[in-house]
Amino acid sequence: MSLPSCVLSAAPPDAVHRKAVGAALAGLMLLFAPAAWGQDLDYGKYENLFDEPVTASATGKPERVSDTPVLMDVITASDIARSGSRDVATLLRRVAGVDLVHASSGSPQVAIGSYPQTIGNQVVVLLNGRQIYFDGFGDLFWSALPVELEEIRQIEVIRGPQCALYGFNAVDGVVNIVTFDPVYDPVNNATARMGNHGRYDFSGSTTQSLGDGAGLRLTAAFDHATDYGMSHLWSGSNTLAKDPLRRSASLDGGVDLDDGSRLSLEVSHTDISEREAAYTFSYDARVISNSLKAGYIGDTAIGRINASVAASHLMIPTFVTAFFPSQSVTDRSIVGQVSDILKTGPNDSVRLGLEAHHDGLDGGALTLGTLSEDLGSGSAMWEHAFSPDLAVVNAVRYDFSQFGRSGPAPDLSATGNQNFDRSVSGFSTNSAAIQRIGDDDSLRLSFARGLQLPSLANFGQQTPNTPTAFDRFGNPNPRIAGAGGSRAAPYVEPAVVYDYQAGWDHLFREWAITARVSAFHQMILRQLGSPFAILNGAIVQRRAETNGAVADGTTVSLGHRAKTGWTWGVNYWYESISDHAHHRLQETLPEHQANATVGYAWGDWDADLALQYGSPSVGTTLTYQNRRPRLVSNALDAYYTLAPRIAWHANETVTFELTADNLWPYRDSITQREEATYMLSVHVSY
């Protein structure tokens, strides 16, 4: 597998022919290809035409990845097949600037150039245009993603604030997952895996044609492993060891109507159980998620309309810690979106969008009531081509959010229900430009202002005012009884992030090698972090709203892709963060990271090797001094990790694959040690 990187076509047309053909085909794509954010674009057709991946996610219209003004890394289906990864989070760590931290053996957390957090995610994940998001806590359970690697066509990774282009709370970056189209790209396969640590996984997909222009894909998966790698334990905490368990089922269908429009339907169910951890405290959680999305895309007299409505219901029926009474959490959300893409001239396209969002969170003792949010948003994007070699895109988005609370009033009069009836608002912007310099070079510049709205937990989770809300046995602490026992933060304000990026891509055409050098400067004016201030009955740290930070960094990458023979890639990432609050949070991210992969395909065999390096960092441990909790920073050593893979394609149907990961065990967090894993897989395609 080569590392995901910038993509430049290796085809050698002359400059004049390239400009003419590129402009003509871009116009045809805009006129005849469906709009963005779904599978509806015929990716396979245009990939074969351009000999490189295409995207429709950034601007709302189809374009080659090498032509998009946004700095984007693309992981292709071929990359996925040869990665040996068993989940999306593990796959993403090979992208420059992506940091993977494990809270437990079954609970990865992904950051794109920011602080990895157990609760409180800032990376937006889109699955065919639908945000995969635990709205109430502003979080994402990566193991609950309702998608299998075998049904993914490509994954697009974009760093930095992208709110105006990609939507709600995309302040840290975007991971856009595009699956194969159930109408035109049938996926029929089954996979069985077995390995150490008690791992056994089964997954399968089948696609059924429902006639001309109609198809349906069904996917199901079951994953199991033994919990391992717990560290920094105290007496009794080993009772919280939890074997990761995941069950998932999904349905994805589409129908092309006679007028060329598309109706789509996606339904998914996931049920996971895993151990989470924060500041060395472990808790067991079972998370059940159900979602439904219906969509329409079609040409009208006023442009190409893309409309969808999505509903999700997330329930955590079990939430247990060693010293905290069992809790349950329920979160319900519904989102409606509509956008209109217009071509207003030969060199101009405009996208207008509206979004409505309702969310309700019942967090039991965590919220002492029901929290609600109603969000309304409007956005506009304009893309203009000054010439075949220079294009710019500008976008703006405005969000207005109304919060509320119902149920028993909190203890403190200062945070009675009336104080939760408030609104927050703000705007986001994105501007990006691409300048092509000859056939082999591209320069990109971008500016962004991202807006992160508070989650309902940021806004309304109850926090005790004294050192402990409960004693070691889960009983209420009498010192907080009565008035003044708890408080929330109904006046928390949105966070604002400013980001500047520059990137240069070059194609060494003779050797079919792509290269990228990029740099960024980011200013975080306010940090909205994890709302969890109660862990096992103790006040840990209220990070719902802290001072900001300044970050500077650079990325260098080289890569070569090929279907046969050698493939390889290397990338290096440097980031320096200055944390205004002096919490040493900047040191939770390795300052230097590097990836290298090499692979070779011959006959019925292919083999790959991946190496990753991360420089020393720190983790945070909770200790007690004078019966009060204190956060103490602990050093994490530099790490190297090795992941080999070899596969034999017995015939066109059956493939046997042997993979390993973490051959040099390491720790990327205080709470978890990543140990060597080995896995034998059998893939059947039909």
N, C-alpha and C positions, 0 to 999 in steps of 0.2 A: 504493500500500500504506500503510495506517495502521500505526503502530508497535504491536507487541504490548504489551498493557497489561492492567490489571485490567478485568474485564468486569461491567457491571451492565445488567440488562435495561431496554430503553427502553420496554417496554410499560407503559401507565399504569393498571393496575387499582387500585381503591381498597384501602386498607390491610386492611380486614376480609377482603375477598375474596382478596387476595394471601396472607394468612396461612393461610386455610383451604385454598385450592387448593395452596399450596406444601407444607403439611404432608401433605395427602392424597397428592399426587404423589410426594413424597419417600418416603412409606411404600410406595407401589406400586413405585417404582424399587428399593427395597431388597428387596422380596418377590419381584419377578419378573425383575429384570435380573441378569445374571451378575456375577460378582465382578470384582475389580480387576486391573490390571496387564496386561491384554491387549486385543485388539480386540473381545472377546466382548460388551461393552456395545454396544447399538445407539445409537451416538453420533448418527447422522443423525436418527433418530426423535425423540430427546430435544432435540436442537438446534432442530428445527423446532417442537417443543412449547413450549420456553422462550424461543426467539429469542436464545439465547446458547450458548456451548460448555458441555459437561458434562465431568466428570472422575470417575474412580474410583481415582485413584492414591494419594491422601494417606491416606484412612481405610479403604480397602478396599470402600467401598460407593458407588454412583453418587450424584452430587449436582451441582447447578449450580456453576459456577466462582465465582459471586458468593456462594454459600453455604458454600464450604469455609473452614475456619478458617485454613488456611495461606495466606500471602502468595504468590500464584502469578501469573506472566505466561504468557499463552497465545498461541502463534503458530498461526493457523488455516490450513487448506488454501488459503483465499482469499488470506491474507497471503503464503503461500509462492509462489503462482502469480504474484502481482504484485510480488514482491521483485526479480526479475532475478538472484537468487543461484543459483549452480551447486552449492553444497554446504552442509551443515548448519552448519559452523563460520562461514562468511561470513554466513549468515542470522542467527546468534545475536548477532553484534556489535551489532545494532540494539536489543537488549534492554538496558534500563538496568542498569548494574552488571556487564555482561559485557565482559571485556577480551579482545581477540584479538591475538595476537602471532605473527608468522611467523618460524620458525626458518630456513625456506627458501621458495622459491616454491611448493613442493608440500607443506609441512609446517606447518599452523597449530596453534597451541596456545591453548586456551580456559581462562580463569580467571573465576570469579565472586567478585570481591572478594578475591582472594589473589594471591600472586606467580606469574606464569606461569612454568612450568618446562619445559625441553626433555624431561627424563625425570622422572617422578614427578608424576602427575596426581592432583588431589584432587576433581575434579568427577566424579560418578557419572553415567554415561549408561545409560539403560534403553531397550531396544528391545522393546516389547510385554512388558515385565516381565523380560527377560533382561539382565543386566549385560554391557555391551560393555567388556571389561577385559583388559589384559595383566597377569595376576595376578602373574607373577614379578617384574616391575619396578614394579607398582602404577601402570601407565601406560595410555594410550589413544592409538592411532594414528587420528586423526580421518579421514584419507583412507581408512582401512580399514573404515569403517562400512558394513555390508552392507545399505544402504537407499538408494533414490533419492528425490529430493524429490517426484516425482510420485505416489508411493504412500503419502505421509505424510498422515494426517488432521489431526493437530495435534501441536505440541511444547509441553510444559509446562516452565517454567523456575522453579525454586524456589531461593532463596538461603539460605545458611547451613547448619549441621549438620542433617541429616535422617536420621541413622542409625536411630533407633528406628522411624521411619515407612517409610523407603525401603530400608534395609538396609546391608550391609557397606561401611564406609569412606566414607559419604556426608557428609564433614566440611565441604566447601566449598560444596556445592550439588548440585542434581539437574537433569539434562536428561532428561525422560521423553518418548520418541518413541512415538507411537501411529500405526500404519498402518491403512489401510482393511481392513475385515473381508473376507477372500476368499470368505466364504459369502454375504454380503448386499450387499457394496459392490464390484462388479466394477470393476477398473481395467484398461483396454485402451488403451495409447498407445505411441507411439514418438517419440523426440526426437533430432534431429541438430543439433549446434552446431559452428560454425567461427569462429575468431578469430585475433587476432595472437598472438605468442609461440608460434607453431606449434601452437595448440590445436585439437583436433578431438575431440569427444565424441559417443558414441552410446549410447542407452539405450532400453529398451523393456520393457513389462509386458503380460502377457496373463492373463486370468482365465477359468478353465474351470469351468462348473457340473458337478458330479458327481451330480446328482440333487437331490431335495428335501433342503434343509438340509446340503448338502455343496458345497465349492468349493475350488479350488486356483489360486494365483497364481504365475506364473513371471516372474522379472525378471532382466535381464542388462544389463551396462554395460561400456563401454570408454572410458577417458579418457586423453588424451595432451597434453602441453605441452612446450615448450622451457624448460629451466632459465634463469632470469634473476635479476638483482638481487643477486648475490653481492657482498659488500663486506668490507673489512678482510682482504684476501688477502695471502698471503706467497708467495714463489717456489715454484712447483710445486703449489700448492693448487688451481689451476684445473683440474687433472686430475680433481678430485673433482666437477666439475659433473655433475649427473645430471638428465636429463629426467624429470619426474614421469610415471609410468605406472600406471594402475589398471585392473584387470580384476575384475569382480564378477558373481556369479550367486547367486540365492536362490530358494527355494521356500517358500511359506507356504500351509498348508492347514488346513481345519477340517471337522468332521463333527458335526452335532447328532443326538444319539441320541433314541430314542422317549421316554425319561423326562425330556427337557429338558436333559440334561447335554451337555457339549461336549468332544470330543477334538481336539487341535490338534498340528500338526507344523510345525517351522520348520527349514530347512537352508540354510546359506550358505557361500559360498567367496569369499574376496578374495585378490588377489595384487597387491601394490603395490611399486613401486621409487621411491625418492626420496632426495634429499639432506637429511640432518639437520644440525643445527649446535648447538653449545653453546660459549659463551665464545669465539666466532670460529673454533673448530675445526670443520671439516666432515668428515662421514663419510657414505658411501653405504650404504644398507641396502635389502635386499629382504625384505618381510614377507609371508608366506603364512599365511592364517588360515582354518580350517575349523571350523564349529560346527553343533551339532544340539540342538534342544530339543523335547521332547514334553510335552504338558500335558493335564490333566483338570480340568474344573470341573463341579460338580453339586451338587444339593440332596440332603442325607442327613438321617437322623433326628437327627444332632447338629449340624446347621448346613450352611452352604454351603462345600464343600471346594474349595480351589484347590491343586492339586499339580502339580509339574513337575520334570523332570530335564533338565539341560543339560550338554553336554560340548563342550569346545573344544580345539583343537590349534593352537598358534601356532608357526611356525618362521621363524627369520631365518637362511637359509642363507648370506647374504652380508652381512658387516658389515666395511667396509673404511675405513681412514683413510689419510692420506698417510704416516704414520710408524709405524703400529701394524699388526702382522701380522693377516691376515684371521681373523675369528672367526665362529662360528655359535652360535645360541641356539635351544633348544627348550623350549617351555612347554606343559604339559598340565594341564587342570583338568576337574573334574566337580563339579556343584553339584546338590543335591536340596533342594527347598523344598516345604513344605506349610503351608497356613493354613486356619483355620476361622473363618467369620464367623457370629456368632450375634446375633439380635435378642432381648435378654433382657427387654425391656419396651417399652412404647409410645414411650419417649424414650431408650432406651439400646441401643447395639450394641457388641459386643465382637469383637475379632479376636485369635486366638491363632496363633502361628507357630513353626515349627521349621525349621532350615536346617543342612545338612551340606555341607562344602566340602573338597575335596582338590586340592592343586596340587603339581606337580613341575617344577623348573627345572634344566635342564642348560645352563650358560652357558659351557662350554669354559674358556678361560683366565680368564674373568671370575669364575668361581666355583670352578674347580679341583675340581669334583665335582658331585654332584646334591643340590640343596636341596629339601626337602619341607615342606608345611604341611597340617595337618588341623585344620579349623575346625568347631566346633559352636556353634550359636546358638539362643537362645530369645527370643521377643518376645511382648508383650501390648499391646493397644490398647483403650481404652475411650472411647467418645464418648457424651456425654450432652447432651440438649437441655433446658435449664431452662425454656425457653419457646420459642414460635415465633421469637423474636428473639434468643435467647442460647443459644449452644452451645459446648461445650468438648470438646477431645480430649486425652487423655493417653496416652503410649506409653513403654514401656521395653524395652530389648533388652540381653541379656547375651551376650558373645562370649568363647569360650575357644579359644585357638589353640595347637597343639602343633607345634613346629618340629623339624626333624631334618636330618642331613647324612650322605651316604654317598660313598664313593670315596676317592681318595688323601687322606691327612691333610695339612692345610696345614703350611707350614714351621714356624710358631711353635707351640711346645708350649702356649702360652697359649690358642690357638684350635684345639686338636685336636678331632676329631669329637665326643668326649664332651661338649665345651662347647656344642655346637649342639643337644643334646637338652634343650630347655627349653621352657617354656610362658609365654604372656602372656595376660592376660584383662582384662576391664573391662566397664563398662556404659555405655549411652547412654540419654538421655531426651529426649522432646519433649513440650511442653505448648503448646497454642494455644487461643485463644478468639476467637469472633466475636460482636459485639454489633451488631445492626441497629438503626439509629436512624431510624425512619420508613421511607418507601419508597425513599429516595434516598441514604442514608448507611449505611456500615458501618465499624466500628472493630475492628481485629484486634490482639491482643497475643500474643507467643510467647516461650518460653524453651526453650533446647536445650543439652544437654551431648553433644557429639559425640566419638566415639572413633575414632582412626585407628591401625590396627594396622600394624606394620612389614611392608613387602613382603619377599619372599625376597631381593631384591637389597639392601635396607636391612640385612637380617639377615646375609647370607652372602657378599656380593661381596668378593673379595680386593682389597686395596689395598696398594700398595708403601709401605714405610716411608721410602724415600729419594726424592730429588727426581724421579728418572726410573727407570722400570722397564725401558725400552728406549731405545737410542740413536736418532738420527735416521734410521737405516737399518733399524729394526725388530729389531736384534739385542739379546739380553739384556744388560743393564748388569752388568758383573762386580762392581760394588760391592754388589749386593743378592744375590749368589749365596749359597747355603747358608742356615743358620738365620737367622731374622729378616728374610727377604726380603719377606714379605707378611703381611697381617693382615685379619681381618674384624671384624664388630661383632655377635657373637651375643648381646650383652647390651643391645642397643638396646631402649628401652621405647616403649610406645604414646604417641601424642600426644593431648592432650585440648584441646577447644575449647568455650568457653562463649559462648553467643550470646543476645542479647536484641533483639527487634524489636517495632516498633509501626507500624501502618499505618492510614490513613484513606482510604476510597474515597467519592467523591461522584458522583452522576449529575445532570448538568444536563439534565433531562428534555426541556425545551422545545427544546433544540438537539441532543439525542442525543450529548452530549459526556461522556466518562468522565474522571475525575480521580483521581489518587492522590498522597498524600504519605506517605512512610515514613521511618523512622530506625532505626538499629541500633547496637549496641555489642557488640564481640566481643573475647574474651580468649583468646589462643592460648598455652597453658602450655608447649608444646614443639612445635617444627616438625620434621616429617619431610619432608625435601626429596629432591632428586635423589641417588641413591646413586652416581652416576657420579663417582668420584674419579680415574679414569684416563681421560684424553683424549689421544690421540696419544702415549701413553707418558709423560705428565706427570701429577704430582699437581696437580689443579686446586684443589679445595676439598672437604673431606668434609662435605657438608651432609645426611648421613643423619639427624643429630640435632643441632639447634641450639636456642638460646634462643628464647623465644616472642615475642609481639608483642601490642599492643593496637590495635584498629581502631575508628573511629567514622565514621559516614557518614549520608547522607540521599539520598533520591530524590524527584523531582517529575516527574509525567507527566500529559499531557493527550492525548486522542485522540478521533477521530470515525471510525466505520466506516460504509460504505454500499456497496451493490452497484452503484449508478449514481450519477453526479454526483461530488461531491468527497469524498475521504477524506484525512485528515491526522493527524499525531501528532508530539508533541515530548516528549522526556524529558531530564532532567539528573541527573547522578550526582556526588556529592562523597564522597570517602573520605580520611581521614587515618589513617596507620598509624605507630605508634611501635615500632621494631624494637629489642628489648632487646640484641641482639648487635651493633648498630651496624655491620652489614654494608651499609647503604644499600639493603637489599633492598626497603624500603618505597617507594623512589623508582623502582623498576622499573614501578610502576603509576601512570598519570596520576592526579593528584589530582582533576582535573575532567574530566568527559566529558559530551558532549551529542549527541543525535541529533534530526534533524528529517526528516520525510517529508511529501510532498504528492502526491496522485494525483487523476486525473479520468478518468471513464469516460463515453463517449458513443457511441451507435450501435455500430458494429463495432470501435471503437478504445478503448484505454485507455493512459494514460501516467502514469509515476511518477518522482519525483525524491527521492533520499535524500542527506542531508548529515550528516557526522559530524565531531566535533571532539574532540581529546585534548590535554590540557595537556602541558608539557614533562615528561620523565622521564629516567631514566638506563639505560644498558646496561652490561654487564660485559665487559671485555676481558682476555684472558690475556696477560701480558708476562713477560719474564725480567729479573731483576735479580740480578747476581752468580751467574748460572747457576741461579737458583732461580725457580720460577714465582710470579708475583704477580698478584692480581686488581686491576684498575684500573677505576674507574667512568668511563664516557664519557657525555656529555650527548646526549640525543635531543630534537630540537626539537619544539615543538607542531606538530600536524598538522591539516589539514582534508582531507577526501576527499569526492568527489562521485560519485554513481552514478545516472545517468539510465536510463530504460527507456521504450520505446514498443512497443505490440503491435497488430497488425491481425488480427482474427478473420475470415478470408476466408469461412468458413462454419462450420457446427456441428462440422466435423471438423478443419479445418486452421487453425493460427494461426502467423503470422510475428512474430518478436520480435527487436528490436535493443536490446542492452544495452551499457553501459559501466561501468567501475569504476575507482576510483583516478584520476580525471581530474586530480587534483593529487597527483602521486607523493609518497610520504613513506616514512619508516622508522619501524617500531614495534619494531625490535630492532637491535642492532649488526650482526648478520650478514646482514640482508636489507633491500633497498630494494623497496618495493611500487611497481610502475610501472603506467601506464595500460593497461587491457585493454579490448578491444572484441570483441563476439561477436554473430553472427547465428544465430538458432535457428529451427528449423521443428518445430512440435509437431503430431502427428497423433493424434486420439482417435477410437476406433471402438467 
